[in-house]
């Protein structure tokens, strides 16, 4: 009886250690990023489907929002 209880506890304990599958679970798209998502909320000056304006927006965001040196000085 005690061995069976220990065996059941061991099986349940090991079952809790299994890893769940990790999937993206989000929107899967093969389209390029500059094509847009079809959502009405976009950054000003960017036109969905225009690669040049997409690259300009990334460049602006990098210089203004992610450059800590430019923020401090």
mmJSON file of the N, C-alpha and C atoms, coordinates in Angstrom:
{"data_MODEL":{"atom_site":{
"group_PDB":["ATOM","ATOM","ATOM","ATOM","ATOM","ATOM","ATOM","ATOM","ATOM","ATOM","ATOM","ATOM","ATOM","ATOM","ATOM","ATOM","ATOM","ATOM","ATOM","ATOM","ATOM","ATOM","ATOM","ATOM","ATOM","ATOM","ATOM","ATOM","ATOM","ATOM","ATOM","ATOM","ATOM","ATOM","ATOM","ATOM","ATOM","ATOM","ATOM","ATOM","ATOM","ATOM","ATOM","ATOM","ATOM","ATOM","ATOM","ATOM","ATOM","ATOM","ATOM","ATOM","ATOM","ATOM","ATOM","ATOM","ATOM","ATOM","ATOM","ATOM","ATOM","ATOM","ATOM","ATOM","ATOM","ATOM","ATOM","ATOM","ATOM","ATOM","ATOM","ATOM","ATOM","ATOM","ATOM","ATOM","ATOM","ATOM","ATOM","ATOM","ATOM","ATOM","ATOM","ATOM","ATOM","ATOM","ATOM","ATOM","ATOM","ATOM","ATOM","ATOM","ATOM","ATOM","ATOM","ATOM","ATOM","ATOM","ATOM","ATOM","ATOM","ATOM","ATOM","ATOM","ATOM","ATOM","ATOM","ATOM","ATOM","ATOM","ATOM","ATOM","ATOM","ATOM","ATOM","ATOM","ATOM","ATOM","ATOM","ATOM","ATOM","ATOM","ATOM","ATOM","ATOM","ATOM","ATOM","ATOM","ATOM","ATOM","ATOM","ATOM","ATOM","ATOM","ATOM","ATOM","ATOM","ATOM","ATOM","ATOM","ATOM","ATOM","ATOM","ATOM","ATOM","ATOM","ATOM","ATOM","ATOM","ATOM","ATOM","ATOM","ATOM","ATOM","ATOM","ATOM","ATOM","ATOM","ATOM","ATOM","ATOM","ATOM","ATOM","ATOM","ATOM","ATOM","ATOM","ATOM","ATOM","ATOM","ATOM","ATOM","ATOM","ATOM","ATOM","ATOM","ATOM","ATOM","ATOM","ATOM","ATOM","ATOM","ATOM","ATOM","ATOM","ATOM","ATOM","ATOM","ATOM","ATOM","ATOM","ATOM","ATOM","ATOM","ATOM","ATOM","ATOM","ATOM","ATOM","ATOM","ATOM","ATOM","ATOM","ATOM","ATOM","ATOM","ATOM","ATOM","ATOM","ATOM","ATOM","ATOM","ATOM","ATOM","ATOM","ATOM","ATOM","ATOM","ATOM"],
"id":[1,2,3,4,5,6,7,8,9,10,11,12,13,14,15,16,17,18,19,20,21,22,23,24,25,26,27,28,29,30,31,32,33,34,35,36,37,38,39,40,41,42,43,44,45,46,47,48,49,50,51,52,53,54,55,56,57,58,59,60,61,62,63,64,65,66,67,68,69,70,71,72,73,74,75,76,77,78,79,80,81,82,83,84,85,86,87,88,89,90,91,92,93,94,95,96,97,98,99,100,101,102,103,104,105,106,107,108,109,110,111,112,113,114,115,116,117,118,119,120,121,122,123,124,125,126,127,128,129,130,131,132,133,134,135,136,137,138,139,140,141,142,143,144,145,146,147,148,149,150,151,152,153,154,155,156,157,158,159,160,161,162,163,164,165,166,167,168,169,170,171,172,173,174,175,176,177,178,179,180,181,182,183,184,185,186,187,188,189,190,191,192,193,194,195,196,197,198,199,200,201,202,203,204,205,206,207,208,209,210,211,212,213,214,215,216,217,218,219],
"type_symbol":["N","C","C","N","C","C","N","C","C","N","C","C","N","C","C","N","C","C","N","C","C","N","C","C","N","C","C","N","C","C","N","C","C","N","C","C","N","C","C","N","C","C","N","C","C","N","C","C","N","C","C","N","C","C","N","C","C","N","C","C","N","C","C","N","C","C","N","C","C","N","C","C","N","C","C","N","C","C","N","C","C","N","C","C","N","C","C","N","C","C","N","C","C","N","C","C","N","C","C","N","C","C","N","C","C","N","C","C","N","C","C","N","C","C","N","C","C","N","C","C","N","C","C","N","C","C","N","C","C","N","C","C","N","C","C","N","C","C","N","C","C","N","C","C","N","C","C","N","C","C","N","C","C","N","C","C","N","C","C","N","C","C","N","C","C","N","C","C","N","C","C","N","C","C","N","C","C","N","C","C","N","C","C","N","C","C","N","C","C","N","C","C","N","C","C","N","C","C","N","C","C","N","C","C","N","C","C","N","C","C","N","C","C","N","C","C","N","C","C"],
"label_atom_id":["N","CA","C","N","CA","C","N","CA","C","N","CA","C","N","CA","C","N","CA","C","N","CA","C","N","CA","C","N","CA","C","N","CA","C","N","CA","C","N","CA","C","N","CA","C","N","CA","C","N","CA","C","N","CA","C","N","CA","C","N","CA","C","N","CA","C","N","CA","C","N","CA","C","N","CA","C","N","CA","C","N","CA","C","N","CA","C","N","CA","C","N","CA","C","N","CA","C","N","CA","C","N","CA","C","N","CA","C","N","CA","C","N","CA","C","N","CA","C","N","CA","C","N","CA","C","N","CA","C","N","CA","C","N","CA","C","N","CA","C","N","CA","C","N","CA","C","N","CA","C","N","CA","C","N","CA","C","N","CA","C","N","CA","C","N","CA","C","N","CA","C","N","CA","C","N","CA","C","N","CA","C","N","CA","C","N","CA","C","N","CA","C","N","CA","C","N","CA","C","N","CA","C","N","CA","C","N","CA","C","N","CA","C","N","CA","C","N","CA","C","N","CA","C","N","CA","C","N","CA","C","N","CA","C","N","CA","C","N","CA","C","N","CA","C","N","CA","C","N","CA","C","N","CA","C"],
"label_alt_id":[null,null,null,null,null,null,null,null,null,null,null,null,null,null,null,null,null,null,null,null,null,null,null,null,null,null,null,null,null,null,null,null,null,null,null,null,null,null,null,null,null,null,null,null,null,null,null,null,null,null,null,null,null,null,null,null,null,null,null,null,null,null,null,null,null,null,null,null,null,null,null,null,null,null,null,null,null,null,null,null,null,null,null,null,null,null,null,null,null,null,null,null,null,null,null,null,null,null,null,null,null,null,null,null,null,null,null,null,null,null,null,null,null,null,null,null,null,null,null,null,null,null,null,null,null,null,null,null,null,null,null,null,null,null,null,null,null,null,null,null,null,null,null,null,null,null,null,null,null,null,null,null,null,null,null,null,null,null,null,null,null,null,null,null,null,null,null,null,null,null,null,null,null,null,null,null,null,null,null,null,null,null,null,null,null,null,null,null,null,null,null,null,null,null,null,null,null,null,null,null,null,null,null,null,null,null,null,null,null,null,null,null,null,null,null,null,null,null,null],
"label_comp_id":["UNK","UNK","UNK","UNK","UNK","UNK","UNK","UNK","UNK","UNK","UNK","UNK","UNK","UNK","UNK","UNK","UNK","UNK","UNK","UNK","UNK","UNK","UNK","UNK","UNK","UNK","UNK","UNK","UNK","UNK","UNK","UNK","UNK","UNK","UNK","UNK","UNK","UNK","UNK","UNK","UNK","UNK","UNK","UNK","UNK","UNK","UNK","UNK","UNK","UNK","UNK","UNK","UNK","UNK","UNK","UNK","UNK","UNK","UNK","UNK","UNK","UNK","UNK","UNK","UNK","UNK","UNK","UNK","UNK","UNK","UNK","UNK","UNK","UNK","UNK","UNK","UNK","UNK","UNK","UNK","UNK","UNK","UNK","UNK","UNK","UNK","UNK","UNK","UNK","UNK","UNK","UNK","UNK","UNK","UNK","UNK","UNK","UNK","UNK","UNK","UNK","UNK","UNK","UNK","UNK","UNK","UNK","UNK","UNK","UNK","UNK","UNK","UNK","UNK","UNK","UNK","UNK","UNK","UNK","UNK","UNK","UNK","UNK","UNK","UNK","UNK","UNK","UNK","UNK","UNK","UNK","UNK","UNK","UNK","UNK","UNK","UNK","UNK","UNK","UNK","UNK","UNK","UNK","UNK","UNK","UNK","UNK","UNK","UNK","UNK","UNK","UNK","UNK","UNK","UNK","UNK","UNK","UNK","UNK","UNK","UNK","UNK","UNK","UNK","UNK","UNK","UNK","UNK","UNK","UNK","UNK","UNK","UNK","UNK","UNK","UNK","UNK","UNK","UNK","UNK","UNK","UNK","UNK","UNK","UNK","UNK","UNK","UNK","UNK","UNK","UNK","UNK","UNK","UNK","UNK","UNK","UNK","UNK","UNK","UNK","UNK","UNK","UNK","UNK","UNK","UNK","UNK","UNK","UNK","UNK","UNK","UNK","UNK","UNK","UNK","UNK","UNK","UNK","UNK"],
"label_asym_id":["A","A","A","A","A","A","A","A","A","A","A","A","A","A","A","A","A","A","A","A","A","A","A","A","A","A","A","A","A","A","A","A","A","A","A","A","A","A","A","A","A","A","A","A","A","A","A","A","A","A","A","A","A","A","A","A","A","A","A","A","A","A","A","A","A","A","A","A","A","A","A","A","A","A","A","A","A","A","A","A","A","A","A","A","A","A","A","A","A","A","A","A","A","A","A","A","A","A","A","A","A","A","A","A","A","A","A","A","A","A","A","A","A","A","A","A","A","A","A","A","A","A","A","A","A","A","A","A","A","A","A","A","A","A","A","A","A","A","A","A","A","A","A","A","A","A","A","A","A","A","A","A","A","A","A","A","A","A","A","A","A","A","A","A","A","A","A","A","A","A","A","A","A","A","A","A","A","A","A","A","A","A","A","A","A","A","A","A","A","A","A","A","A","A","A","A","A","A","A","A","A","A","A","A","A","A","A","A","A","A","A","A","A","A","A","A","A","A","A"],
"label_entity_id":["1","1","1","1","1","1","1","1","1","1","1","1","1","1","1","1","1","1","1","1","1","1","1","1","1","1","1","1","1","1","1","1","1","1","1","1","1","1","1","1","1","1","1","1","1","1","1","1","1","1","1","1","1","1","1","1","1","1","1","1","1","1","1","1","1","1","1","1","1","1","1","1","1","1","1","1","1","1","1","1","1","1","1","1","1","1","1","1","1","1","1","1","1","1","1","1","1","1","1","1","1","1","1","1","1","1","1","1","1","1","1","1","1","1","1","1","1","1","1","1","1","1","1","1","1","1","1","1","1","1","1","1","1","1","1","1","1","1","1","1","1","1","1","1","1","1","1","1","1","1","1","1","1","1","1","1","1","1","1","1","1","1","1","1","1","1","1","1","1","1","1","1","1","1","1","1","1","1","1","1","1","1","1","1","1","1","1","1","1","1","1","1","1","1","1","1","1","1","1","1","1","1","1","1","1","1","1","1","1","1","1","1","1","1","1","1","1","1","1"],
"label_seq_id":[1,1,1,2,2,2,3,3,3,4,4,4,5,5,5,6,6,6,7,7,7,8,8,8,9,9,9,10,10,10,11,11,11,12,12,12,13,13,13,14,14,14,15,15,15,16,16,16,17,17,17,18,18,18,19,19,19,20,20,20,21,21,21,22,22,22,23,23,23,24,24,24,25,25,25,26,26,26,27,27,27,28,28,28,29,29,29,30,30,30,31,31,31,32,32,32,33,33,33,34,34,34,35,35,35,36,36,36,37,37,37,38,38,38,39,39,39,40,40,40,41,41,41,42,42,42,43,43,43,44,44,44,45,45,45,46,46,46,47,47,47,48,48,48,49,49,49,50,50,50,51,51,51,52,52,52,53,53,53,54,54,54,55,55,55,56,56,56,57,57,57,58,58,58,59,59,59,60,60,60,61,61,61,62,62,62,63,63,63,64,64,64,65,65,65,66,66,66,67,67,67,68,68,68,69,69,69,70,70,70,71,71,71,72,72,72,73,73,73],
"pdbx_PDB_ins_code":[null,null,null,null,null,null,null,null,null,null,null,null,null,null,null,null,null,null,null,null,null,null,null,null,null,null,null,null,null,null,null,null,null,null,null,null,null,null,null,null,null,null,null,null,null,null,null,null,null,null,null,null,null,null,null,null,null,null,null,null,null,null,null,null,null,null,null,null,null,null,null,null,null,null,null,null,null,null,null,null,null,null,null,null,null,null,null,null,null,null,null,null,null,null,null,null,null,null,null,null,null,null,null,null,null,null,null,null,null,null,null,null,null,null,null,null,null,null,null,null,null,null,null,null,null,null,null,null,null,null,null,null,null,null,null,null,null,null,null,null,null,null,null,null,null,null,null,null,null,null,null,null,null,null,null,null,null,null,null,null,null,null,null,null,null,null,null,null,null,null,null,null,null,null,null,null,null,null,null,null,null,null,null,null,null,null,null,null,null,null,null,null,null,null,null,null,null,null,null,null,null,null,null,null,null,null,null,null,null,null,null,null,null,null,null,null,null,null,null],
"Cartn_x":[0.818,0.0,0.868,1.887,2.775,3.569,4.008,4.76,3.897,2.645,1.733,1.534,1.399,1.223,2.47,3.632,4.889,5.016,4.63,4.697,3.753,2.548,1.589,2.108,2.66,3.199,4.373,5.215,6.351,5.879,4.883,4.361,3.727,2.931,2.312,3.353,4.375,5.44,6.224,6.504,7.24,6.36,5.073,4.166,4.1,4.273,4.235,5.472,6.513,7.757,7.809,6.805,6.857,6.686,7.293,7.228,6.118,5.35,4.279,4.885,4.262,4.791,4.737,5.791,5.863,5.603,4.456,4.106,3.916,4.003,3.873,2.489,1.463,0.12,-0.438,0.359,-0.112,-0.469,-0.475,-0.775,0.445,0.215,1.308,1.156,2.193,2.115,3.413,3.286,4.462,4.737,3.93,4.104,5.244,5.821,6.891,6.319,7.149,6.698,6.131,6.715,6.26,4.896,4.37,3.051,1.941,2.223,1.241,0.406,-0.449,-1.271,-2.744,-3.11,-4.514,-5.219,-4.492,-5.06,-5.042,-6.034,-6.086,-5.094,-4.445,-3.546,-2.113,-1.601,-0.232,0.458,1.772,2.539,2.305,2.267,2.067,3.202,2.871,3.894,4.208,3.714,3.971,2.756,3.008,1.935,2.125,1.146,1.292,1.6,2.602,3.012,4.161,4.531,5.616,6.885,7.789,8.998,9.897,9.972,10.839,10.339,9.025,8.508,8.647,8.558,8.765,10.194,11.153,12.551,12.82,12.189,12.354,11.78,10.63,10.04,10.943,11.527,12.452,13.677,14.185,15.354,15.027,13.885,13.461,13.259,12.598,12.348,13.654,14.606,15.896,16.626,16.612,17.336,16.66,15.351,14.645,14.248,13.847,13.295,14.227,15.207,16.043,17.492,17.817,19.182,19.311,19.814,19.927,20.898,21.917,22.869,22.17,21.299,20.574,19.576,19.023,18.064,18.746,19.94,20.629,21.245,21.796,22.503,21.64],
"Cartn_y":[-1.183,0.0,1.256,1.27,2.433,2.559,1.442,1.476,2.019,1.628,2.124,3.629,4.108,5.542,6.312,5.759,6.397,6.408,5.301,5.226,6.246,6.366,7.325,8.75,9.03,10.359,10.668,9.687,9.882,10.16,9.403,9.614,10.997,11.391,12.71,13.821,13.595,14.584,14.758,13.669,13.754,14.316,14.056,14.591,16.115,16.652,18.101,18.77,18.017,18.584,18.669,18.172,18.202,19.621,19.904,21.241,21.305,22.355,22.543,23.015,22.655,23.104,24.629,25.184,26.63,26.977,27.565,27.969,29.472,30.025,31.473,31.936,31.236,31.538,32.856,33.652,34.936,34.853,35.988,36.049,35.558,34.625,34.127,34.743,35.434,36.143,35.965,35.762,35.661,36.972,37.974,39.269,40.044,40.93,41.772,42.746,43.175,44.052,45.365,45.903,47.203,47.135,45.927,45.804,46.236,46.208,46.644,45.48,45.79,44.759,44.912,45.988,46.232,46.967,47.309,48.046,49.538,50.284,51.705,52.564,52.027,52.813,52.635,53.62,53.573,54.883,54.872,56.087,57.101,58.348,59.412,59.451,59.62,59.682,58.346,57.274,55.946,55.488,55.012,54.504,53.003,52.178,50.721,50.348,49.52,49.062,49.856,50.977,51.815,51.506,50.786,50.342,51.52,52.535,53.683,54.416,54.632,55.326,54.449,53.126,52.199,52.338,52.337,52.46,53.817,54.871,56.199,56.236,55.604,55.563,54.805,53.695,52.951,53.785,54.507,55.348,56.462,57.095,58.163,57.629,56.472,55.878,55.517,55.029,54.657,55.888,56.972,58.172,58.921,58.993,59.789,59.012,57.763,57.042,56.054,55.558,54.503,54.909,56.149,56.615,57.356,56.668,57.27,58.437,58.407,59.508,60.785,60.67,61.852,62.346,61.462,61.867,62.698,62.304,62.94,64.263,64.317,65.526,66.414],
"Cartn_z":[0.0,0.0,0.0,0.834,0.909,-0.386,-0.947,-2.206,-3.337,-3.353,-4.393,-4.244,-3.02,-2.788,-3.207,-2.919,-3.314,-4.832,-5.482,-6.946,-7.584,-7.05,-7.591,-7.385,-6.226,-5.949,-6.877,-7.146,-8.041,-9.469,-9.919,-11.276,-11.397,-10.414,-10.453,-10.349,-9.547,-9.408,-10.7,-11.383,-12.647,-13.757,-13.7,-14.718,-14.627,-13.447,-13.271,-13.852,-14.112,-14.619,-16.138,-16.828,-18.28,-18.78,-19.905,-20.475,-21.512,-21.459,-22.426,-23.746,-24.866,-26.152,-26.267,-26.827,-26.983,-28.441,-28.679,-30.033,-30.064,-31.238,-31.388,-30.943,-31.369,-30.93,-31.439,-32.081,-32.579,-34.05,-34.673,-36.096,-36.868,-37.737,-38.565,-39.947,-40.375,-41.638,-42.4,-43.679,-44.534,-45.247,-44.989,-45.646,-44.984,-45.758,-45.226,-44.2,-43.278,-42.194,-42.704,-43.771,-44.253,-44.94,-45.149,-45.766,-44.812,-43.52,-42.535,-42.019,-41.06,-40.43,-40.757,-41.42,-41.706,-40.581,-39.522,-38.398,-38.735,-38.262,-38.599,-37.818,-36.809,-35.959,-36.435,-37.131,-37.621,-37.27,-37.33,-37.046,-38.156,-37.774,-38.748,-39.757,-41.013,-42.048,-42.676,-42.113,-42.676,-43.454,-44.653,-45.489,-45.652,-45.242,-45.396,-46.844,-47.015,-48.338,-48.923,-48.314,-48.81,-48.018,-48.65,-47.961,-47.559,-48.395,-48.084,-46.844,-46.741,-45.555,-44.313,-44.465,-43.345,-42.818,-43.725,-43.316,-42.676,-43.192,-42.607,-41.192,-40.966,-39.627,-38.656,-39.098,-38.234,-37.888,-38.884,-38.663,-37.656,-37.821,-36.911,-35.5,-35.394,-34.075,-33.388,-34.156,-33.579,-33.057,-33.83,-33.432,-32.293,-32.293,-31.298,-30.06,-30.232,-29.101,-28.438,-29.179,-28.617,-28.443,-28.739,-28.61,-27.284,-26.268,-24.943,-24.91,-25.752,-25.787,-26.251,-27.258,-27.749,-26.723,-25.903,-24.873,-23.781,-23.391,-22.273,-22.709,-23.89,-24.344,-25.166],
"occupancy":[1.0,1.0,1.0,1.0,1.0,1.0,1.0,1.0,1.0,1.0,1.0,1.0,1.0,1.0,1.0,1.0,1.0,1.0,1.0,1.0,1.0,1.0,1.0,1.0,1.0,1.0,1.0,1.0,1.0,1.0,1.0,1.0,1.0,1.0,1.0,1.0,1.0,1.0,1.0,1.0,1.0,1.0,1.0,1.0,1.0,1.0,1.0,1.0,1.0,1.0,1.0,1.0,1.0,1.0,1.0,1.0,1.0,1.0,1.0,1.0,1.0,1.0,1.0,1.0,1.0,1.0,1.0,1.0,1.0,1.0,1.0,1.0,1.0,1.0,1.0,1.0,1.0,1.0,1.0,1.0,1.0,1.0,1.0,1.0,1.0,1.0,1.0,1.0,1.0,1.0,1.0,1.0,1.0,1.0,1.0,1.0,1.0,1.0,1.0,1.0,1.0,1.0,1.0,1.0,1.0,1.0,1.0,1.0,1.0,1.0,1.0,1.0,1.0,1.0,1.0,1.0,1.0,1.0,1.0,1.0,1.0,1.0,1.0,1.0,1.0,1.0,1.0,1.0,1.0,1.0,1.0,1.0,1.0,1.0,1.0,1.0,1.0,1.0,1.0,1.0,1.0,1.0,1.0,1.0,1.0,1.0,1.0,1.0,1.0,1.0,1.0,1.0,1.0,1.0,1.0,1.0,1.0,1.0,1.0,1.0,1.0,1.0,1.0,1.0,1.0,1.0,1.0,1.0,1.0,1.0,1.0,1.0,1.0,1.0,1.0,1.0,1.0,1.0,1.0,1.0,1.0,1.0,1.0,1.0,1.0,1.0,1.0,1.0,1.0,1.0,1.0,1.0,1.0,1.0,1.0,1.0,1.0,1.0,1.0,1.0,1.0,1.0,1.0,1.0,1.0,1.0,1.0,1.0,1.0,1.0,1.0,1.0,1.0,1.0,1.0,1.0,1.0,1.0,1.0],
"B_iso_or_equiv":[0.0,0.0,0.0,0.0,0.0,0.0,0.0,0.0,0.0,0.0,0.0,0.0,0.0,0.0,0.0,0.0,0.0,0.0,0.0,0.0,0.0,0.0,0.0,0.0,0.0,0.0,0.0,0.0,0.0,0.0,0.0,0.0,0.0,0.0,0.0,0.0,0.0,0.0,0.0,0.0,0.0,0.0,0.0,0.0,0.0,0.0,0.0,0.0,0.0,0.0,0.0,0.0,0.0,0.0,0.0,0.0,0.0,0.0,0.0,0.0,0.0,0.0,0.0,0.0,0.0,0.0,0.0,0.0,0.0,0.0,0.0,0.0,0.0,0.0,0.0,0.0,0.0,0.0,0.0,0.0,0.0,0.0,0.0,0.0,0.0,0.0,0.0,0.0,0.0,0.0,0.0,0.0,0.0,0.0,0.0,0.0,0.0,0.0,0.0,0.0,0.0,0.0,0.0,0.0,0.0,0.0,0.0,0.0,0.0,0.0,0.0,0.0,0.0,0.0,0.0,0.0,0.0,0.0,0.0,0.0,0.0,0.0,0.0,0.0,0.0,0.0,0.0,0.0,0.0,0.0,0.0,0.0,0.0,0.0,0.0,0.0,0.0,0.0,0.0,0.0,0.0,0.0,0.0,0.0,0.0,0.0,0.0,0.0,0.0,0.0,0.0,0.0,0.0,0.0,0.0,0.0,0.0,0.0,0.0,0.0,0.0,0.0,0.0,0.0,0.0,0.0,0.0,0.0,0.0,0.0,0.0,0.0,0.0,0.0,0.0,0.0,0.0,0.0,0.0,0.0,0.0,0.0,0.0,0.0,0.0,0.0,0.0,0.0,0.0,0.0,0.0,0.0,0.0,0.0,0.0,0.0,0.0,0.0,0.0,0.0,0.0,0.0,0.0,0.0,0.0,0.0,0.0,0.0,0.0,0.0,0.0,0.0,0.0,0.0,0.0,0.0,0.0,0.0,0.0],
"pdbx_formal_charge":[null,null,null,null,null,null,null,null,null,null,null,null,null,null,null,null,null,null,null,null,null,null,null,null,null,null,null,null,null,null,null,null,null,null,null,null,null,null,null,null,null,null,null,null,null,null,null,null,null,null,null,null,null,null,null,null,null,null,null,null,null,null,null,null,null,null,null,null,null,null,null,null,null,null,null,null,null,null,null,null,null,null,null,null,null,null,null,null,null,null,null,null,null,null,null,null,null,null,null,null,null,null,null,null,null,null,null,null,null,null,null,null,null,null,null,null,null,null,null,null,null,null,null,null,null,null,null,null,null,null,null,null,null,null,null,null,null,null,null,null,null,null,null,null,null,null,null,null,null,null,null,null,null,null,null,null,null,null,null,null,null,null,null,null,null,null,null,null,null,null,null,null,null,null,null,null,null,null,null,null,null,null,null,null,null,null,null,null,null,null,null,null,null,null,null,null,null,null,null,null,null,null,null,null,null,null,null,null,null,null,null,null,null,null,null,null,null,null,null],
"auth_seq_id":[1,1,1,2,2,2,3,3,3,4,4,4,5,5,5,6,6,6,7,7,7,8,8,8,9,9,9,10,10,10,11,11,11,12,12,12,13,13,13,14,14,14,15,15,15,16,16,16,17,17,17,18,18,18,19,19,19,20,20,20,21,21,21,22,22,22,23,23,23,24,24,24,25,25,25,26,26,26,27,27,27,28,28,28,29,29,29,30,30,30,31,31,31,32,32,32,33,33,33,34,34,34,35,35,35,36,36,36,37,37,37,38,38,38,39,39,39,40,40,40,41,41,41,42,42,42,43,43,43,44,44,44,45,45,45,46,46,46,47,47,47,48,48,48,49,49,49,50,50,50,51,51,51,52,52,52,53,53,53,54,54,54,55,55,55,56,56,56,57,57,57,58,58,58,59,59,59,60,60,60,61,61,61,62,62,62,63,63,63,64,64,64,65,65,65,66,66,66,67,67,67,68,68,68,69,69,69,70,70,70,71,71,71,72,72,72,73,73,73],
"auth_comp_id":["UNK","UNK","UNK","UNK","UNK","UNK","UNK","UNK","UNK","UNK","UNK","UNK","UNK","UNK","UNK","UNK","UNK","UNK","UNK","UNK","UNK","UNK","UNK","UNK","UNK","UNK","UNK","UNK","UNK","UNK","UNK","UNK","UNK","UNK","UNK","UNK","UNK","UNK","UNK","UNK","UNK","UNK","UNK","UNK","UNK","UNK","UNK","UNK","UNK","UNK","UNK","UNK","UNK","UNK","UNK","UNK","UNK","UNK","UNK","UNK","UNK","UNK","UNK","UNK","UNK","UNK","UNK","UNK","UNK","UNK","UNK","UNK","UNK","UNK","UNK","UNK","UNK","UNK","UNK","UNK","UNK","UNK","UNK","UNK","UNK","UNK","UNK","UNK","UNK","UNK","UNK","UNK","UNK","UNK","UNK","UNK","UNK","UNK","UNK","UNK","UNK","UNK","UNK","UNK","UNK","UNK","UNK","UNK","UNK","UNK","UNK","UNK","UNK","UNK","UNK","UNK","UNK","UNK","UNK","UNK","UNK","UNK","UNK","UNK","UNK","UNK","UNK","UNK","UNK","UNK","UNK","UNK","UNK","UNK","UNK","UNK","UNK","UNK","UNK","UNK","UNK","UNK","UNK","UNK","UNK","UNK","UNK","UNK","UNK","UNK","UNK","UNK","UNK","UNK","UNK","UNK","UNK","UNK","UNK","UNK","UNK","UNK","UNK","UNK","UNK","UNK","UNK","UNK","UNK","UNK","UNK","UNK","UNK","UNK","UNK","UNK","UNK","UNK","UNK","UNK","UNK","UNK","UNK","UNK","UNK","UNK","UNK","UNK","UNK","UNK","UNK","UNK","UNK","UNK","UNK","UNK","UNK","UNK","UNK","UNK","UNK","UNK","UNK","UNK","UNK","UNK","UNK","UNK","UNK","UNK","UNK","UNK","UNK","UNK","UNK","UNK","UNK","UNK","UNK"],
"auth_asym_id":["A","A","A","A","A","A","A","A","A","A","A","A","A","A","A","A","A","A","A","A","A","A","A","A","A","A","A","A","A","A","A","A","A","A","A","A","A","A","A","A","A","A","A","A","A","A","A","A","A","A","A","A","A","A","A","A","A","A","A","A","A","A","A","A","A","A","A","A","A","A","A","A","A","A","A","A","A","A","A","A","A","A","A","A","A","A","A","A","A","A","A","A","A","A","A","A","A","A","A","A","A","A","A","A","A","A","A","A","A","A","A","A","A","A","A","A","A","A","A","A","A","A","A","A","A","A","A","A","A","A","A","A","A","A","A","A","A","A","A","A","A","A","A","A","A","A","A","A","A","A","A","A","A","A","A","A","A","A","A","A","A","A","A","A","A","A","A","A","A","A","A","A","A","A","A","A","A","A","A","A","A","A","A","A","A","A","A","A","A","A","A","A","A","A","A","A","A","A","A","A","A","A","A","A","A","A","A","A","A","A","A","A","A","A","A","A","A","A","A"],
"auth_atom_id":["N","CA","C","N","CA","C","N","CA","C","N","CA","C","N","CA","C","N","CA","C","N","CA","C","N","CA","C","N","CA","C","N","CA","C","N","CA","C","N","CA","C","N","CA","C","N","CA","C","N","CA","C","N","CA","C","N","CA","C","N","CA","C","N","CA","C","N","CA","C","N","CA","C","N","CA","C","N","CA","C","N","CA","C","N","CA","C","N","CA","C","N","CA","C","N","CA","C","N","CA","C","N","CA","C","N","CA","C","N","CA","C","N","CA","C","N","CA","C","N","CA","C","N","CA","C","N","CA","C","N","CA","C","N","CA","C","N","CA","C","N","CA","C","N","CA","C","N","CA","C","N","CA","C","N","CA","C","N","CA","C","N","CA","C","N","CA","C","N","CA","C","N","CA","C","N","CA","C","N","CA","C","N","CA","C","N","CA","C","N","CA","C","N","CA","C","N","CA","C","N","CA","C","N","CA","C","N","CA","C","N","CA","C","N","CA","C","N","CA","C","N","CA","C","N","CA","C","N","CA","C","N","CA","C","N","CA","C","N","CA","C","N","CA","C","N","CA","C","N","CA","C","N","CA","C"],
"pdbx_PDB_model_num":[1,1,1,1,1,1,1,1,1,1,1,1,1,1,1,1,1,1,1,1,1,1,1,1,1,1,1,1,1,1,1,1,1,1,1,1,1,1,1,1,1,1,1,1,1,1,1,1,1,1,1,1,1,1,1,1,1,1,1,1,1,1,1,1,1,1,1,1,1,1,1,1,1,1,1,1,1,1,1,1,1,1,1,1,1,1,1,1,1,1,1,1,1,1,1,1,1,1,1,1,1,1,1,1,1,1,1,1,1,1,1,1,1,1,1,1,1,1,1,1,1,1,1,1,1,1,1,1,1,1,1,1,1,1,1,1,1,1,1,1,1,1,1,1,1,1,1,1,1,1,1,1,1,1,1,1,1,1,1,1,1,1,1,1,1,1,1,1,1,1,1,1,1,1,1,1,1,1,1,1,1,1,1,1,1,1,1,1,1,1,1,1,1,1,1,1,1,1,1,1,1,1,1,1,1,1,1,1,1,1,1,1,1,1,1,1,1,1,1]
}}}
